Amino acid sequence: MQDIDRLGAELRANIEAADSLEALDAARVRALGRKGAITSLMKELGALEPEERRDAGAALNALKDGIAAAVEDRRAALRDRALADRLADRGVDVTLPVRDEARGRVHPVSQTIDEIVTIFADMGFAVAEGPDIEDDFHNFTALNIPPEHPARQMHDTFYLEAERDGAPLLLRTHTSPVQIRHMRAASPPYRIIAPGRTFRRDSDMTHTPMFHQVEGLAIGRDIHMGHLKGCLEEFARVMFENDDLRMRFRPSYFPFTEPSAEVDIGCSRRDGELRIGEGDDWLEILGCGMVHPNVLENVGLDPDEWQGFAFGMGIDRIAMLKYGIPDLRAFFECDLRWLRHYGFAPFDVPTLAGGLAR
């Protein structure tokens, strides 16, 4: 029987010399095929003496396993080289502009939040945040909402099984709890807005179980209703980009403000089309008022020394009015076609100098 070590070296050399998968397969057949070199030697084992057959068989089995492993290693190397060659031929120039259809779009709600923040930041308001899961005190009691108020009922509020201080936790029904948390954590004066998600049991073309609100709060020693009126008039005129926008404040009731008002802007509804700033009709956009003395006392402030105003509005509603979006439910359906139509370019960041929505 020929020298096994010499045969192994020769077969391995053939495998390493294979420069394609086809050449490698041919080398494998020459070594391990039915008429291959190792197979032929295996057939000669029967003519050897038992002692020689045992030693030669073990050596041939080891050679067979080694050659099979060498073939697989070479195959993997050739495939990696082929992939690298293909990638080199199909290189991507990262400096080229992306295709239009590959560009992302900013959701109208995100755009509207940025616009609102930009307007109020110019008036000196900071952004405050709070948790989506609230307790009864921050969401209701501290805001002077009585125990029998309909907003506390299960048909309006999402209550959780978890409890705190014996009362169930809940998904916040407005972002006003952020005002309570901020006033309890910092010293006055305050001037903040609190945009965020809120949750109520409601769903139709103008309501969804999860929606977005922004609350505003300004507390000082000499703040009065005139400041609230001027602040909201400036906001509405900038937001809807109409310096002649008509507005009115109607008396209303909210547990956490006194006096309270709802704000309407002028509009027209001709031929089934809503136009902001035109016509003799009115459209409600937000609620507001002077912070109730009980709310100030609940956060440890003396209402004889401190006073201020608060307001709240639905961000989704503002987006619908400004950009002519008829159905609120489409905001949450994740339809890319809808987003391409109503979305905004990522780099069109709202500014008062450059325009809120370009």
GUFITI-516359 format. One line per 2 residues: number of its first residue (from 1); their letters; for each residue z, x, y of C-alpha. Coordinates in nm, 2 decimals. Each point is the difference from the previous one (the first is absolute). Layout:
<nodes>
NUM = A = Z,X,Y ~ ... $
</nodes>
This chain:
<nodes>
1 = MQ = 0.00,0.00,0.00 ~ -0.10,0.14,0.33 $
3 = DI = 0.26,0.12,0.26 ~ 0.16,-0.32,0.15 $
5 = DR = 0.12,0.17,0.32 ~ -0.35,0.13,0.07 $
7 = LG = -0.15,-0.35,-0.06 ~ 0.26,-0.15,0.23 $
9 = AE = -0.08,0.24,0.28 ~ -0.38,-0.07,-0.04 $
11 = LR = 0.05,-0.38,0.00 ~ 0.23,0.01,0.31 $
13 = AN = -0.26,0.21,0.18 ~ -0.27,-0.26,-0.07 $
15 = IE = 0.23,-0.28,0.13 ~ 0.08,0.19,0.32 $
17 = AA = -0.37,0.08,0.05 ~ -0.10,-0.37,-0.01 $
19 = DS = -0.10,-0.10,0.36 ~ -0.05,-0.37,-0.07 $
21 = LE = 0.14,-0.28,-0.21 ~ -0.31,0.01,-0.21 $
23 = AL = 0.03,0.37,-0.07 ~ 0.37,-0.04,-0.07 $
25 = DA = -0.07,-0.27,-0.26 ~ -0.25,0.22,-0.17 $
27 = AR = 0.26,0.28,-0.02 ~ 0.25,-0.25,-0.14 $
29 = VR = -0.25,-0.10,-0.28 ~ -0.07,0.36,-0.09 $
31 = AL = 0.38,0.06,-0.04 ~ 0.13,-0.33,-0.13 $
33 = GR = -0.30,-0.21,-0.12 ~ -0.07,-0.09,-0.36 $
35 = KG = -0.21,0.32,-0.03 ~ 0.21,0.20,0.26 $
37 = AI = 0.14,0.35,-0.06 ~ 0.36,-0.12,-0.05 $
39 = TS = -0.10,-0.29,-0.23 ~ -0.21,0.24,-0.21 $
41 = LM = 0.30,0.23,-0.05 ~ 0.21,-0.29,-0.09 $
43 = KE = -0.24,-0.07,-0.29 ~ 0.04,0.36,-0.13 $
45 = LG = 0.38,-0.04,-0.04 ~ -0.03,-0.14,-0.35 $
47 = AL = -0.15,0.33,-0.14 ~ 0.31,0.20,0.11 $
49 = EP = 0.31,0.09,-0.19 ~ 0.30,-0.23,0.07 $
51 = EE = 0.18,0.26,0.21 ~ -0.31,0.08,0.20 $
53 = RR = -0.09,-0.37,0.03 ~ 0.34,-0.08,0.16 $
55 = DA = -0.02,0.27,0.26 ~ -0.37,-0.06,0.08 $
57 = GA = 0.05,-0.37,0.02 ~ 0.29,0.03,0.25 $
59 = AL = -0.21,0.24,0.21 ~ -0.30,-0.23,0.00 $
61 = NA = 0.21,-0.30,0.10 ~ 0.15,0.19,0.29 $
63 = LK = -0.35,0.12,0.11 ~ -0.13,-0.36,-0.03 $
65 = DG = 0.28,-0.14,0.22 ~ -0.05,0.29,0.25 $
67 = IA = -0.37,-0.06,0.03 ~ 0.04,-0.37,0.04 $
69 = AA = 0.25,0.06,0.29 ~ -0.23,0.25,0.16 $
71 = VE = -0.28,-0.26,-0.01 ~ 0.21,-0.26,0.18 $
73 = DR = 0.12,0.25,0.26 ~ -0.36,0.10,0.07 $
75 = RA = -0.11,-0.36,0.02 ~ 0.26,-0.08,0.25 $
77 = AL = -0.10,0.30,0.21 ~ -0.36,-0.10,-0.01 $
79 = RD = 0.08,-0.35,0.11 ~ 0.21,0.12,0.29 $
81 = RA = -0.28,0.23,0.11 ~ -0.26,-0.28,-0.02 $
83 = LA = 0.23,-0.23,0.21 ~ 0.05,0.27,0.26 $
85 = DR = -0.38,0.05,0.02 ~ -0.06,-0.37,0.05 $
87 = LA = 0.27,-0.02,0.27 ~ -0.15,0.30,0.18 $
89 = DR = -0.34,-0.17,0.00 ~ 0.15,-0.32,0.13 $
91 = GV = 0.23,0.13,0.27 ~ 0.13,-0.23,0.27 $
93 = DV = -0.01,0.10,0.37 ~ 0.33,-0.12,0.13 $
95 = TL = -0.12,0.04,0.36 ~ -0.25,-0.28,-0.04 $
97 = PV = 0.10,-0.34,0.14 ~ 0.11,-0.26,-0.25 $
99 = RD = -0.21,-0.30,-0.08 ~ 0.07,-0.31,0.20 $
101 = EA = 0.11,-0.20,-0.31 ~ 0.26,0.27,-0.09 $
103 = RG = 0.19,-0.03,0.33 ~ 0.33,-0.18,-0.01 $
105 = RV = 0.09,-0.28,0.23 ~ 0.33,-0.08,0.18 $
107 = HP = 0.13,-0.35,-0.08 ~ 0.01,-0.24,0.30 $
109 = VS = 0.38,-0.03,-0.04 ~ 0.05,0.37,0.01 $
111 = QT = -0.23,0.02,0.31 ~ 0.19,-0.28,0.17 $
113 = ID = 0.34,0.16,-0.07 ~ -0.13,0.32,0.16 $
115 = EI = -0.13,-0.20,0.30 ~ 0.33,-0.18,0.05 $
117 = VT = 0.20,0.33,-0.03 ~ -0.23,0.17,0.25 $
119 = IF = 0.05,-0.28,0.26 ~ 0.37,-0.02,-0.03 $
121 = AD = 0.04,0.38,-0.02 ~ -0.16,0.02,0.34 $
123 = MG = 0.28,-0.24,0.12 ~ 0.26,0.23,-0.14 $
125 = FA = 0.08,-0.17,-0.33 ~ 0.08,0.21,-0.31 $
127 = VA = -0.08,-0.11,-0.36 ~ 0.29,-0.09,-0.22 $
129 = EG = 0.00,-0.07,-0.37 ~ 0.22,-0.17,-0.26 $
131 = PD = 0.01,-0.09,-0.37 ~ -0.21,-0.28,-0.15 $
133 = IE = 0.31,-0.11,-0.21 ~ 0.27,-0.14,0.22 $
135 = DD = 0.34,-0.16,-0.02 ~ 0.11,-0.33,0.14 $
137 = FH = 0.19,0.15,0.30 ~ -0.30,0.20,0.14 $
139 = NF = -0.26,-0.26,-0.07 ~ 0.19,-0.32,0.10 $
141 = TA = 0.36,0.02,0.11 ~ -0.03,0.28,0.26 $
143 = LN = -0.30,-0.18,0.15 ~ 0.21,-0.31,0.06 $
145 = IP = -0.18,-0.20,-0.27 ~ 0.25,-0.27,-0.12 $
147 = PE = 0.08,-0.05,-0.37 ~ -0.18,-0.34,-0.01 $
149 = HP = -0.32,0.13,0.17 ~ -0.32,-0.08,-0.21 $
151 = AR = -0.11,0.36,0.01 ~ 0.29,0.08,-0.24 $
153 = QM = -0.12,-0.24,-0.26 ~ -0.17,0.12,-0.32 $
155 = HD = -0.32,-0.19,0.08 ~ -0.05,0.24,0.29 $
157 = TF = 0.17,0.33,-0.10 ~ -0.05,0.23,-0.30 $
159 = YL = 0.35,0.06,-0.14 ~ 0.07,0.28,-0.25 $
161 = EA = 0.24,0.00,-0.29 ~ 0.18,0.30,0.14 $
163 = ER = 0.30,-0.06,0.24 ~ 0.18,0.18,0.28 $
165 = DG = 0.35,-0.11,0.11 ~ -0.03,-0.31,-0.22 $
167 = AP = -0.33,-0.12,0.16 ~ -0.34,0.04,-0.15 $
169 = LL = -0.24,0.25,0.13 ~ -0.34,-0.12,0.12 $
171 = LR = -0.34,0.11,0.12 ~ 0.02,0.00,0.38 $
173 = TH = -0.16,-0.31,0.16 ~ -0.06,0.18,0.33 $
175 = TS = 0.03,0.35,0.15 ~ 0.29,-0.10,0.23 $
177 = PV = 0.26,0.16,-0.24 ~ -0.14,0.33,0.12 $
179 = QI = 0.13,-0.08,0.35 ~ 0.34,-0.07,-0.14 $
181 = RH = 0.01,0.33,-0.20 ~ -0.13,0.19,0.30 $
183 = MR = 0.26,-0.14,0.24 ~ 0.28,0.06,-0.25 $
185 = AA = -0.11,0.36,-0.05 ~ -0.07,0.11,0.36 $
187 = SP = 0.14,-0.04,0.34 ~ -0.17,-0.21,0.27 $
189 = PY = -0.23,-0.03,0.18 ~ -0.27,-0.09,-0.25 $
191 = RI = -0.38,-0.03,0.02 ~ -0.16,-0.03,-0.34 $
193 = IA = -0.26,-0.18,-0.20 ~ 0.03,-0.05,-0.38 $
195 = PG = -0.33,-0.06,-0.18 ~ 0.01,-0.06,-0.37 $
197 = RT = -0.05,-0.23,-0.31 ~ 0.18,-0.33,-0.03 $
199 = FR = 0.02,-0.26,-0.27 ~ 0.02,-0.38,-0.02 $
201 = RD = -0.08,-0.26,-0.25 ~ -0.33,-0.12,0.15 $
203 = SD = -0.37,0.03,-0.08 ~ -0.31,-0.15,0.15 $
205 = MT = -0.30,0.11,0.21 ~ 0.24,0.09,0.29 $
207 = HT = 0.31,0.10,-0.20 ~ 0.07,0.24,-0.28 $
209 = PM = 0.33,0.09,-0.19 ~ -0.01,0.35,0.14 $
211 = FH = -0.12,0.05,0.36 ~ 0.06,0.23,0.29 $
213 = QV = 0.21,-0.05,0.31 ~ 0.11,0.21,0.30 $
215 = EG = 0.32,-0.07,0.19 ~ 0.08,0.14,0.34 $
217 = LA = 0.34,0.06,0.16 ~ 0.11,0.13,0.34 $
219 = IG = 0.37,0.01,0.09 ~ 0.14,0.13,0.33 $
221 = RD = 0.24,-0.09,0.28 ~ -0.25,-0.17,0.23 $
223 = IH = -0.28,-0.14,-0.22 ~ -0.10,-0.35,0.07 $
225 = MG = -0.27,-0.26,-0.10 ~ -0.24,0.13,0.26 $
227 = HL = -0.01,0.34,-0.19 ~ -0.08,-0.19,-0.32 $
229 = KG = -0.28,-0.20,0.17 ~ -0.16,0.31,0.16 $
231 = CL = 0.02,0.20,-0.33 ~ -0.17,-0.27,-0.21 $
233 = EE = -0.26,-0.07,0.26 ~ -0.10,0.36,0.01 $
235 = FA = -0.01,0.02,-0.37 ~ -0.22,-0.30,-0.04 $
237 = RV = -0.25,0.10,0.26 ~ -0.03,0.35,-0.14 $
239 = MF = -0.01,-0.12,-0.37 ~ -0.27,-0.26,0.06 $
241 = EN = -0.17,0.22,0.26 ~ -0.01,-0.27,0.27 $
243 = DD = 0.16,0.07,0.34 ~ -0.04,-0.37,0.09 $
245 = LR = 0.16,-0.14,-0.32 ~ 0.19,-0.32,0.07 $
247 = MR = 0.35,-0.02,-0.14 ~ 0.28,-0.25,-0.01 $
249 = FR = 0.36,0.00,-0.11 ~ 0.13,-0.32,-0.16 $
251 = PS = 0.37,-0.07,-0.06 ~ 0.09,0.02,-0.37 $
253 = YF = 0.30,0.07,-0.22 ~ 0.09,0.30,-0.21 $
255 = PF = 0.36,0.06,-0.13 ~ -0.01,0.36,0.11 $
257 = TE = -0.12,-0.04,0.36 ~ 0.11,-0.22,0.30 $
259 = PS = -0.20,-0.11,0.19 ~ -0.29,0.01,-0.24 $
261 = AE = -0.37,-0.04,0.06 ~ -0.33,-0.01,-0.19 $
263 = VD = -0.30,0.18,0.16 ~ -0.35,-0.15,0.01 $
265 = IG = -0.33,0.15,0.11 ~ -0.30,-0.18,0.13 $
267 = CS = -0.29,-0.07,-0.23 ~ -0.29,-0.23,-0.08 $
269 = RR = -0.10,-0.17,-0.32 ~ -0.36,-0.10,0.05 $
271 = DG = -0.25,-0.05,-0.28 ~ 0.25,0.11,-0.26 $
273 = EL = 0.05,0.34,0.17 ~ 0.32,0.13,0.14 $
275 = RI = -0.03,0.21,0.32 ~ 0.30,0.18,0.14 $
277 = GE = 0.04,-0.01,0.38 ~ -0.25,-0.28,0.06 $
279 = GD = 0.03,-0.37,0.04 ~ 0.29,-0.24,0.07 $
281 = DW = 0.17,0.01,-0.35 ~ 0.30,0.19,-0.10 $
283 = LE = 0.09,0.21,-0.30 ~ 0.35,0.12,-0.10 $
285 = IL = 0.04,0.37,-0.08 ~ 0.37,0.08,0.00 $
287 = GC = 0.36,-0.10,0.06 ~ 0.25,0.17,0.23 $
289 = GM = 0.32,-0.04,0.21 ~ 0.31,0.16,0.13 $
291 = VH = 0.22,0.14,-0.27 ~ 0.28,-0.25,-0.08 $
293 = PN = 0.35,0.12,0.09 ~ 0.12,-0.07,-0.35 $
295 = VL = -0.25,0.26,-0.13 ~ 0.12,0.26,0.24 $
297 = EN = 0.36,-0.07,-0.11 ~ -0.10,0.03,-0.36 $
299 = VG = -0.12,0.36,0.06 ~ 0.30,0.10,0.21 $
301 = LD = -0.14,-0.04,0.35 ~ 0.16,-0.18,0.29 $
303 = PD = -0.23,-0.28,0.12 ~ 0.16,0.02,0.34 $
305 = EW = -0.12,0.36,0.03 ~ -0.32,0.00,-0.20 $
307 = QG = -0.29,-0.23,-0.02 ~ -0.37,0.01,-0.09 $
309 = FA = -0.30,-0.17,-0.16 ~ -0.16,-0.02,-0.34 $
311 = FG = -0.34,-0.12,-0.12 ~ -0.18,-0.03,-0.33 $
313 = MG = -0.36,-0.05,-0.11 ~ -0.20,-0.01,-0.32 $
315 = ID = -0.22,0.31,-0.02 ~ -0.24,-0.17,-0.24 $
317 = RI = -0.05,-0.29,0.24 ~ -0.07,0.23,0.29 $
319 = AM = -0.26,0.18,-0.21 ~ -0.16,-0.33,-0.10 $
321 = LK = -0.02,-0.11,0.36 ~ -0.13,0.32,0.14 $
323 = YG = -0.26,0.08,-0.26 ~ -0.11,-0.35,-0.10 $
325 = IP = 0.13,0.00,-0.36 ~ 0.02,-0.36,-0.13 $
327 = DL = 0.21,0.03,-0.31 ~ 0.32,0.20,-0.03 $
329 = RA = -0.01,0.01,-0.38 ~ -0.30,0.24,0.02 $
331 = FF = 0.23,0.26,0.15 ~ 0.16,0.05,-0.35 $
333 = EC = -0.29,-0.05,-0.24 ~ -0.11,0.37,-0.01 $
335 = DL = -0.37,-0.09,0.05 ~ -0.18,0.32,0.11 $
337 = RW = -0.29,-0.21,0.14 ~ 0.24,-0.18,0.23 $
339 = LR = 0.16,0.32,0.10 ~ -0.33,0.17,0.08 $
341 = HY = -0.08,-0.30,0.23 ~ 0.33,-0.04,0.18 $
343 = GF = 0.14,0.36,-0.05 ~ 0.01,0.28,0.26 $
345 = AP = -0.11,0.36,0.00 ~ 0.30,0.23,-0.09 $
347 = FD = -0.05,0.22,0.31 ~ -0.01,-0.29,0.25 $
349 = VP = 0.37,0.04,0.09 ~ 0.11,-0.26,0.26 $
351 = TL = 0.07,0.14,0.34 ~ 0.05,-0.18,0.34 $
353 = AG = -0.24,0.25,0.16 ~ -0.27,-0.01,-0.27 $
355 = GL = 0.04,-0.36,-0.10 ~ 0.20,-0.17,-0.27 $
357 = AR = -0.29,-0.08,-0.24 ~ -0.33,0.19,0.05 $
</nodes>
